[in-house]
Amino acid sequence: VTMPVESVPIRDSAFYQRLLQHYLNLLKKYPILTKSVTSGILSALGNLLSQALERRGRDKAGKSGKELDLLGPARFAVYGLCVTGPVSHYFYQLLELLLPTSIPYCMLKRLLLDRLVFSPAFLLLFFLVMNMLEGKNWSAFQEKLRTGYWSALKMNWKVWTPFQFVNINYVPVQFRVLFANLVALFWYAYLASVRK
């Protein structure tokens, strides 16, 4: 018996429907755990994407560099699982309670709360948790803040604002963490490169 050498894409649409239905069932039965695991997986993939892009850039420039850092995706997985998933879940729930759609200018108020309060605090938390997961001291954290926080926050505002406007105003609340995780796949690739 010979095994096929090349991978074959799954073309069975029923497979994807079953996968989606399974995810929706998990989301209904275990919302925080499902969002946390999804966040962990996509955060780790974002870090792997960052490393792949860095390596490609080095290869194009003819420079050699270190091999794949397996601890990077592990740190991002821990962050996604323990921080992004649960914190985002509760933030979006709180947003619905504080700013229901019946309030005048709720779309703008939600966006301002997200962009001016939640995002700076969440980014600060990212820098702090990553510093701890990397085993670095307080002065290293302060230096990273001094050199990378402001530029990362400005980039966050540029990249995330349109996505978050759509997310917090049009995406059903149970899917907001997933939507943000899909955007974050590329955002974490950027953050991983900024933190270096």
Secondary structure, DSSP 8 states (H G I E B T S, - for coil): ----SS------HHHHHHHHHHHHHHHHHSHHHHHHHHHHHHHHHHHHHHHHHHHHHHHHHT-------THHHHHHHHHIIIIIHHHHHHHHHHHHHHS-TTSTTHHHHHHHHIIIIIHHHHHHHHHHHHHHHTT--HHHHHHHIIIIIHHHHHHHHHHHHHHHHHHHHHS-GGGHHHHHHHHHHHHHHHHHHHT-
